[in-house]
Structure formats: structure tokens, C-alpha cells
Amino acid sequence: MVPSPAEEQGPSPLAPIGVSPFDDWVTAADGVRLACRIWLPPGPGPWPALLMRQPYGRAIASTVTYAHPHWYASHGYAVVVQDCRGWGDSAGAAAGFGPEAADGTATLAWLRRQSWCNGQVGSYGFSYQGLTQLLLEDPGPRFDALAPAMAGLDERLHWATEGGAHWWALQLAWALQLAALGCRRRQDDQAWQEIRASLESGRFLGEGPALLERHDPGSMGLAWLRRDPAGGSGWTCHQPPPALLRQPLLLIGGWYDPYLNGVLDLWCQADAAGGQPLLRIGPWTHLHWGGGLDRLQLAFFDRHLKPAARDSAPAQSPGPSPAPARLPGPARGQPPGPSRRGASPWAQIQHQWRRLRSRLIEAAGRVQAQGGRSAGHRSLERLQGPGEPAVGQPGRQPTVLMADLATGLWLARSPRSGSGQLWRLHSQGLAAIDAQEGRLLPVAESGPGAGAAPPPSPVLLVHDPWRPLPGRGGHLGLDAGLVERGDLDQRSDVACFSSAPMEAPLELLGRPVLELDARSDQPGFDLCAALSVVKADGRVLQLSTGVGRWLGDSCQDLGRRRLSLQPLLVTLQPGERLRLSIGAAAWPQIAVNPGTGAIPWGPAGPDHRVITLALHLDQAQLRLAPLVGPA
């Protein structure tokens, strides 16, 4: 029997501050009762309402990234946080995203019937909570404004895989977090402790699938891991009602977030549907937003859900939200890293992972001591504030703003554009032995731009499964974000190609795409690339990463291989160099390729083969394609 919300959650600690929450139930179309926690503003209502629907427990209310609901309530909003079906105190069985459209529709209709709601309803939330607000029945009611952050519609491409490879560490950690919540719900303390110990020790990277089989065999995460990451049947791509995509949308993405491609796809779909979506992409990871985006979000909802605010908006403003406020960076002298605010299991998993990577942290500390502030610090400290208009006329803000990872400025750039640079790769065969030998040579629009460079030689990479190349930082790491990778580039299983020092500032915008001819001596291999800036003092700061996986006998034939990296916007400064690093693994971000042709599943084992790759550079190129659209 599911306890009542009051029985499970106990008395609220917020009563003394004047915004007292209470609990209520929504009855879904099939009779399942869904638990809600509600915060109302002080004073007389009714008020506009904000809804968040999530699986992690309504008491947490996504405070790992957002201000507490009482903050929004104190600004004149009724806030409702609901436990999704089968989670928290809500009845029913968890069934992935399948029931969310019907349950969301019932909840929205219920909300508008409440005496304390004036009929204006917005939605917000990130990740799982980002997708639930986009899933509504058609026909049916619609939100008046939506702020989905860091989410996508395609379960394969936006939630579980990249380049034909499963997200390994991320997927296991998230699936096990949900499994632990299920154990708590059914009061299986022993199973909860087993999962927790595995996550804290790092053993989950190997034993995670078996834990899911025992404790959550029907989980969505395990089902994703069982499917072919390169395609095939079983994958779901959700489609919101077209009318919903024409509603006011504030889309939030992060350069170091794994769901960024999902956010860009949402922008494309909303734009194609005739909407005018707002898009903000910052130097953020999935859980660290550099001081929060609540002021931005509040301004967006005020514009659309409060008539007085809407009527007083400047006539020339094309969008319902100002530029983000200046975001506070880390305290001076402190290394960058994801926030550990709150008690989220996911945040604690990240913390434990960083503890396991103590050697990296110590190295980063030495970099701080020797080289001062990193580009990541400056990104967070120099974001434009309200007194520094991003572009255009006073009072007018563009619908799309992106933060430059190096200068920290908010820039108006179209997702359909890219800076378009093109480089070719050159080496005399030593790029994997000498990190300084390989070169990135710019290709001018009017010619080859290669000067008198001799023809390149193939570069051979040997992947040893006993010591697979680690994946670090970026968008797929549990240690997500900007990291130093100079030590990785010194490995002999990494081929490095560096440009000449910049003579003038150079803006790079778009999706880096690597194309080259390669073959393997085994019927399976991975290519894992990183794009970095080499600072004048020698530090190597990783900006973007990407992975690609090939399986089958065709791997042993010389063929064209294409690899897309995470989109970026960064301005290189005079004296800095651009570096492309290519390896054959990124453990544990993706599973180690066994070289047998089988779909990789976990860490290296005794059946994993040594893989020798031949990279042919004659037609190899790196280019900056637009963020969205054909690459």
C-alpha cells in the first residue's frame, strides 16, 4: 500500500518562513493516484502556477540545479511538484516515459481546476523533468509557457548513445540511482545498500548490469543498454503535439551536457513548427549551472504568465526573456567542478567518482598553482550582466544567446550557422609517439593551403585493452566539464595534431566533424577524439569530445570514417594552438571495444583483443559544421 504524502514525507520544515507547502493527489485517467506537493504564495490568490513532474522525490524538487519552489512561490507563483507514476508516493508502476503524456495531461487539467490557480500554467525542469513537460496528449490542454532544460526527444540519440556506442558510465549510474529509489520504495534496504556501495566504490562500472538484473530488471536504463546503439528496433522517439512547440519556449543547454543535441533538436522542431523558441547555451554541465538560471526563468514566466509584466514589456523586445544575468563563478583560487549542492544521489555519485580520480584532481591543482585561472573560471566570471547589452538596440534581446567558452561573453549566434573552418591532418607517422609532431593545417577557401608540406604517412595506433585510454571530462564524463588532458596526450595510443599558434583571435562555432580513412586488424574498433586549446604556457584544456564505433568485418577494410564531436563556441587567443587528439578508447564513458565484432559490454576482459589501427591522412580533415542541420 502506498502511504499518503503526509505519512511518507512528514511535516514540512518550511512553515516558519511563510510559504507553507501542502500535499494533494491527482487522479489519472486510469484511476492511479499521483502525489503532489504544492507551495502557494502568501496573500490572496488565485495565482499563475508552475508545474514540475519528476521521479526523484518531490521534496528534492530538482534543487540540485534550481532554486527551491518556495523562492518561486515568494515571487507570486503556485508551484506544484509531482511524483511521477510509480515513483515517490505516487501509485502505479514505473514504466519509463510511456505513461507521461496521459498523466501530464490529467495533471494539467486538474491544476487549472484548482481554486488557487488563475488558469495560467507554466512548466519547468531539466533532464527527466525536461521531457515530461513536453509529453502531453493530442488533442488536449497545453501549457502557457514551457522551460525544458537539458532534455531531448529521441531515446537513442539524445538519452542513451553517441556515435554507435552506449553511454556506459552515465547510463549505469543513472539507471542504478533509479533502481535504488525503487528499493527504497519497497523498503528493500539490503538491495539499496548494495547499489550504493557499488556506486561509491566504482564497481558499478563492471557489475552494474548484474545489479540492474537483480534489483530492477524492467528498468528503462537496462532496456536501453540491451538495445543496439547503432539503431534497429525497440527505440522510441517522442513527438510532442505541434501546437505545444508553438507555445513560448525557453530552452536551456550546456556545452558540457550530454543532452545538448536533444536541446538543439527541440529548437529545430519548434522553429519548424512556427514557434519562436528562446535558446540559451552556457558553459554548464548537467548538474552545475554556475549560480543557477532562476532569475532568467522567472523573467520568462513573468512575461508570459503575468499580464501586468507582459503589458509593461518594451515594445521593441522580440523575445520574452532578457539575457541571462551575470553568473557567479567559483570562488577565486578554487578549481572548477560540478556542484554538490543538496543530497541528490547523482551528485553524490559524481563526488565519489571525483574521489576515485584523485590523481587527476591533484594534477589539476598543480595546474592551478602554476598557471592561475583556467578558461572555465573566466567563462563563468565574465558572462555579460544586464548592464552590458549582448547585441542590438537597448531593451532588445536576441532569441538565441550562446556563451563563448573562452571569453565568457554571451553572443548572438544562429544554431544553423558555423564558423566553417577546415583543416587537414598531417604527420610523418610519429603523431602517436611525439605529441608535437602531428599538425593541423588550415585549408583556405581558395586553395589547399598546405604549402609545401610533404605527403603524410599513415599513423598506427595500438589499443591495449589492459590499459585502455581513459575518457575524461567533457559531456560524457561523471567528472564532466573543462579538464586538463596534457598527460593523456603524452600516451603512445593517442595521436595528436596541433595547429600553429594563433596570430589573431579566432572564433570557432559549430559541430567539429572529423573524417579520415582508417582500418583495423580486428573486426571492431572505436575512435575517440578530443578538441583542445593548447595554452601558451603548455596547458592542454579539453573543449569538446566525440566517440565513434565500428563493428564487423568491414572494419578490416580501409574505409571512410566520420566522427562528430560535441558542439562548441570558443575564441582562441593569439599564441594559443588548437589540438585534435585521436585515441581508440574512452573508458568508462563508453565500454571497451573487445575487437571481436560483438557489441561492447563493460570493462576490458580476458577475451578482449589488442587492436591495431591504421589512420590514413591523405584525405583526412577536421571541419566546423553548423550546430544543427546536415554536417
N, C-alpha and C positions, 0 to 999 in steps of 0.2 A: 504494500500500500504506500502510495506517495504521500509524505506528510504535507501539511499545509505550509505555505510560505512562512508564516509566523513561527511555526514549530521548528522548521529547518533552520531558518536564518537567525532566529532570536530577535530580541529588541534592537532597534536601530540605534547606533551611537550618535546620530545626527540631530536628535530632538533639541538639544540645548542651543543650537545655532540658528534656529528659526525657520529652517526648511526641513520639515519632518516628513520622511517617506512613509508610505504605507503599501501594503500588498493587495493585489486583486488577481482575479482569474479571467482569462479569455476562453470561451468555449469554441473550439474549432468546428469545422463543418461536420466532422465525423464524431463529434462529442468529446474529443480529447481536451482536457483542461490544461491551459498554458499559464504558467505563473509569471506575474509581472510585479516589478517594484516601481513605485510612482513617487516622484518628487514634485510638489506643487509650489509655486511662488507664494510669498506672503501677500496678504491683501486680498481684495475681491477679484474673482475671475469673471468670465472664463478667459483662458489664455491659449495662444498657439502651443502646439505640442511637438516634441521631438521624440522619435522612436528609434531604439536600437534593439535588434534581435540577435542573440548570441548563445553559444553553448557552454561558456566557461564559468557561469555563475553570475547572476545579476548583481550580486553585491560587489563584484570586481568592476563591472561596468566599463571595461576597457581603459581603466585608469593607468595602465602601463604606457599609454600614449595620449589620452585625453584628460582634460580637467574633469573633476568629479561632477556627476549630474547636478549636485546642489549648486555648483557655480552657474550652470545654465539656468537653473530654477531661479537663482537670485537675480538673473537678468531678464526675467519675465516669461520663462517657458515652463510648461508642464513637461516633465521628462519621464518617459516610460522605457524601462529596460526589461526585456522579456527573456526568460529561459526558453530556448528552442525545444521543440518536441524531443522527449527522451533525454533531456539534459537538465541539470539542476533539479528544481522541484516540479517541472512540468511532467505530465503523464505521457504515456505512449512510449514507443521505442524509437531510438535514434536510427535514421535511415538515410544518412548523407544529406545532400541538398534536395532530394526528391520531394519531401513534403513542404518545403519552404514557401512555394508560391501560394498554395492553398492556405497555409497557416498565416502567412503575411497578409493575405487579402482579408481573412477573417479578423485579424488584429487591427488592421487599419479601419475597417468598418466599425468595429467595436469602439475604437478610440474616438471616432467622430461622434458617437452617440453619447459620450460621457458629458455630464453637465459642466465639468470644469474645462472642457475643450471647446474652443470657439470655431472649430471646423478646419482651421489651418494646421496642416501637419507636415513636418519635415522629417527626414531620416538621416542618420549618420552612423559611422562605424567603419572600421578597417578590417581587411582580411576576410574571415568568415562573415563578419558583420557587414563588410562592404558588399558581398554578394547577396546576402539575404534581403537587402533593401531593393535590389534590382529584380527579384523574383516575385512577381505578382501575377494573378490570373488575368487572362484577357478574354472577354471584357471584364472589367472590374474597376474598383476605385484606384486612384493614383495619388501618390504623394504630391504635395505642392512644391517641394524643393528637396533635392537629394544631395548628400555629400559623401559618396562612396570613396574610400581611400584604399589603395594598395590591394586591389582585387581584380579578377578577370572573369570571363565567361566560359572559356574553354578549359575543361578539367585536365586535359592532357598538356596543352601548350602553355597554360597560364598557372597551373596549380601543381604539376607533378613531374614534368620532364623538360629537358632542353637538349637540342641537338641529337635527339635519339637516345638520350640517357636519362634514367630516373634521377631526380634529386635524391640522393641517398641519405645523408645526414639530416637534412632539413625534414624530409618526408618521414623518416623514422622517429625523429624527436617529436614532431607534431602528432603523429599517429599514437605514439606512446603516451603523450600528455592526455589525449582524449581517452585512451584506454584507462589511464589512471583515474580520470574523472568518473568513468563508468564503474571502476572498482569501488570508489568511494560511495557512489550512489547505491550500490548493492551491499555496501558495508563489508567488502572483502579486503580487510586491512592487510593481510599477508600478501596478496597479489599487488596491492598498492605499493607496499614496501619493496617488493621485488623489482617492480618497474622503476621506482625512484632510485634504488641502489644502482641499477643498470645505467640509468641516465647520468647519475653523478660520477660514476667510475669511468664512463666511456665505453663500457662493454656492450652497450646497446647497438653500437655500430656493427657488431657481429651477431649478437644474439637477439637483436630487436625483432626480426621476423618471427622467430620462435615464440617470443613473448606475446606478440600480437596473436599468433595462432592459438595460444593457450587462453589469453585473457580477453581478447576482442576479435574473434575470428571473422565476424561480419563487418569489420570496420571499413570505412571508405578508404582510408590510407592504405590498408593492406590490399584491398581490391585494386587500387591504382598500381601498387608495386607488382602485382601479378600480371598486369596487362603489358602488352608490347609497347614500349615507349616510343617506337618509331611509327605507330599508327595501329591500324587494324580495328576490330570490332570491340565494343564494350565501352568506349569513351563517350562522354556526354559533353556537348557544347550547348550551354543555356542561351536562350534568346529572350530578352525582356520584351514586353509589349512595345511596339514602336512609339506609341504615344508617350510612354514613360520616358523614353530617351529624348523627347522634345521638351520635357519639363526642365526647369532650371537645375543645372548640374554643376557641382563643384567637385572636380576630380583631382585627387592628390596622389602623386607618385614620388618615388625616391630613386636617385641614381644607383643606390646600393640595395635596392629592394628586389627580390625575385619576381614580384608581381608587376613590375613596371611595364612589361609588354602587354599585360592584361589591361592596364590603365590606358595605354596608348590605343589599344584596340577599342576600348569603350569610347574614347574621344572620337575615333574614326566613325564608329557606328552612330553615335549621337549626331555628329556633324552630317553624316549622310542622311539621317532621318529628318533633318531640317531643324535640329536643335542648335543652341548656341552655348555649348559647354565651356565652362571655365576650366583651365588646367594649370596646376602648379606642380613643378618638379623641382625638388630641393636636394641638398646633399645628405639625404637621410637613408638610414637602414629601415628594416621593417619595424623595429621597436624603439629606435632612437630618433626623435624628430627635433632635436636641438632646441628645446624650450617650448615645444608644443605649437599647435596651429589653431588653438581655440579662439583667439581674437579674430583671426581670419574667418573661421567658420561662423562665429557669432555675427559678424558683419554681413555675411552671406545670408544667413537666416533672417536677420533683421530686415534686410532689403526685400525679401520675398514673403515673409510671414507676418510682418507688422506693417499695416497700411501707412501709418504715420511716417515710418522710416522710408518707405518706398516713395511716398509723395514728396518727401524733402530731398530726395537724391538729386545730384546735379544733372541737369538736362542733357549735358553732353556725354555723360558716362555710358559706355557701351555695355558694361557688364555689371552684375550685381555684387561685385566684391572688390575691395581695394587690393592693392599689392600686399603681400604678407608683411607684417610688422618685422622690425629688426629682431632676429632670433638670437638669443644669447648663446655664446659658445661655451666650451668647457672653461673651467677656471684656469687662469694663467698658470703655466707650468705643469698642467696635468695632461696626460696622454688622452687622445680621443678614444671613444669606445661607446658601445651601446649602453643605454641607461639601465639601471637595475631598480628603478623606482617600483614600489609595490611588491606584491608577493606572487606575481604570476609564475607558474611553473616553467613557462617558456623562458622568461627572463632568467630564472634560476638555472635552467639548463645551459643558457649562454654563459652564465657566470662560471659554472663548473667547467665548461669547455675551455674557457679562457685560463682557468687554473691549470688544466691539463697542458695547455700550450705555454707554460711558464717561460720556456726558453725564448719564444717569440716576444713575449711581453718584456723580458729583460733586455732583449735586443732593441726593442722599440724605446725602452727607457734610455739606453745608451745613445740612440739617435737623438732623442730629445736633449740630452745633456750636451751633445756635441754640435747639433745643428739647429737648436732652437725650435721655432714654431713650424709645424707642418702645414701643407696646403689645406688639410682638413680643418685645422684650427682656424685658419684665415677665412675659409669658406663660411664657417659659422659666425665669425665675428664681424664680417664685413658685408653681410646681406643688407641691402638698402632698407632704410627705415621710411616711415611715412613722410618725413620731411625731405626725402630725396626721390623725386618722381622718377619712375623707371624709364618712361618714354613719353613723348607726346605732350599734349596740352595739359595745363593744370586741371586737376579734377578728373582727368580721363585716364583710365587704366586699360591695358590690353587684356584680351580674354585668355591669353596664354603667356605665362612667365616661367622661365627656367633659370635656375641658379648656376652660374659658372663655378665649376669645382675649384678653380684656382684663384680667380679674382674675387669670388663671392658675390658678384653683382647679379641682380635679377635682370634678365634680358628678355625682350620680346622676340621670340623665335617661333616660326611655324613648325609643327611636327612633320609637315610634308616637305620640309627643306633639309638640306645637309650641306656641310661646307665643301664636300666634293673632292677633297684631296686624294691623290693617288700616288702610291709608292710601289716600287718593285723591290724584291728581296735579292740580296747579293752576298755570296760567300765563296771562298775558295776551298770550302769543305771543312773549315775549323770552327764554325759558329757554335757548335755544341761543346767545344773544348775551351775556347777563348771567348768570353762574353763580350769582348770588344771587337772581335773580328768581323762578324756579320754586319751588313749595312742595310739601312732603309734609304733608297734613292728616290727622291721625288721625280715624278713624271710630269713634265709641263704639258699644258693643253695642246701646244702646237708641235710637240715632238717627243722623242723618247726621254730626253732629259737625263740620260745616263752618262753623258760624257764619253770618255774613252775607257770605261771600265771593262776588264776582260770578261769573257763569258763565265757565268757562275758554274760552280761544281756542285754536285749533289751533297747534301748533308745527311749523314747517317746518325740516327738516334737509337740507342738501345734501352728499352724499358725492362728493368729488372723487377719482377713482382715482389722480391724480398724487400726492396726499398723503393716503393712507388713514390713518384713525385707528389708532395703534399699540395692540396688546394688550400689557399689562404685568403681570407677576407673576401672582398668583392661582394656580389649579390647572393652567392650560393653558400657562403660560409656561415657556420654558427658564430664565428668571430667576424661578422660582416662589417664592411666599411673599408676605408682607406688604410692600407697597410704598407710596410716596407718589405720589399722582396729581393733585396740585393743578394742575400745568401742563397736563395733559390736559383737565381740566375747564374751562380757560380757552379752549379751542378753540371756534370757532363751529360745528363739526359735532358738538358734544356738548351735549345738553340736560340741565340739572341741576335737581333738585328736592330741596330741603333742608327738614328739619323745624325747628321752633322748638327752642331749647336745652332740654335735659332739665332738669326741676326736681327729679327724684329718680332714683336708679338704675333702669334699665330693662333687663331681661333679654330678649334676642332669641334664640329657639331654633327651628330648623326650616329648611325649604327656602323661600327667598324666591321668590315667583311673581309675575311682572308680567303684567298683562292690560290691553290697550288696543286701540282701533280705529285702524288705520293703512292707508295705501295709498301706492303708489309710482307715479311716472310711467314706470317701466320694468318689464318682466316678470321682475324678480328683485331681491331686496334682502335685507340682513341687519339684524338688530337685536342689538346687543351692549351688555349692561348691566353696571353695577358698583354695588355697595352699599358705602358707605364711612362712616367716622366722621370728622366734622369736629371737630378738637380745638379747645379754647378759644383756642389760640394761632394757629389758622388752618391747621394742617397737615391734609391730607386723606389718611387711611390707608385703603387699599382692603382690604375684608374678604372680599368674595365677588364672583364674576363669573359671567356666563352668556351664551350665544350662541343665536341662532335664525336659521334661514334659510328663505326662501320663494322658490319659483321658479314661473314660469308666468304666464299671462295674468291669473289671479285676483289677482295682486299689484297690479294697477292698479284693482281694486275695493276700496272701503272694507270691511274685514273685521276680525273679532276676531283678534288675535294674542296668543299666550301664550308666555311665556318663563320657564324655570326656571333659577335660579341655584344655585351650589354651596351645600350646607347649611352652617350655621354655628351657633355658640353664643357669644354675646358680651354683656357687660353694659355698656351706655352709662352714663356718669357724669354728674352734674349739670354743666351748662354745655356739654356736647357735643351735637352735632347729627348726625342721620342724613341721608345724602345718597344719592339714586339718580341715576346718570348713564347716559344713553342715547346711543349712537352707532350708526354704520352699518358699522363695520369693527373688526377686532381683529387686524390683521396683525402678525406672521406666525402667530399662534396658530391662525387659520383663514385659508383662501385668500380673496383679494379677490374679491367678487362682481362679475362683469362686467356685470350688469344686462341680459343678453340672454335669460335663461331657461335657459342652459346651466349644468351643474354647475361651480362654480368650480374652477380648477386652477392654483394658484400665485399669483405676484405680479400686480400690475396690468400690462396690456399696452396696445398701441395700440387694440385693439378694445373696451376697457373703456369703459363709458358713465358720464357723470355721472348720479347718481341723486338725485332729489328726493323726500323722504319727508314725508308729512303725518301728524302724530300728533294724533289727536283725543282730548281728555282728558275728555269729558263722563262717560264710564263707565270711565275708567282707574283701576286700583287696583294696589296692591302689598300682598301679604299674606304672612304666615308660616305655611306649611302644615307638617304633621308631616314628619319626616325620611324616613319610609317610608309607603307606602300611598297611596291616592288623594289628589292635591293639590287 
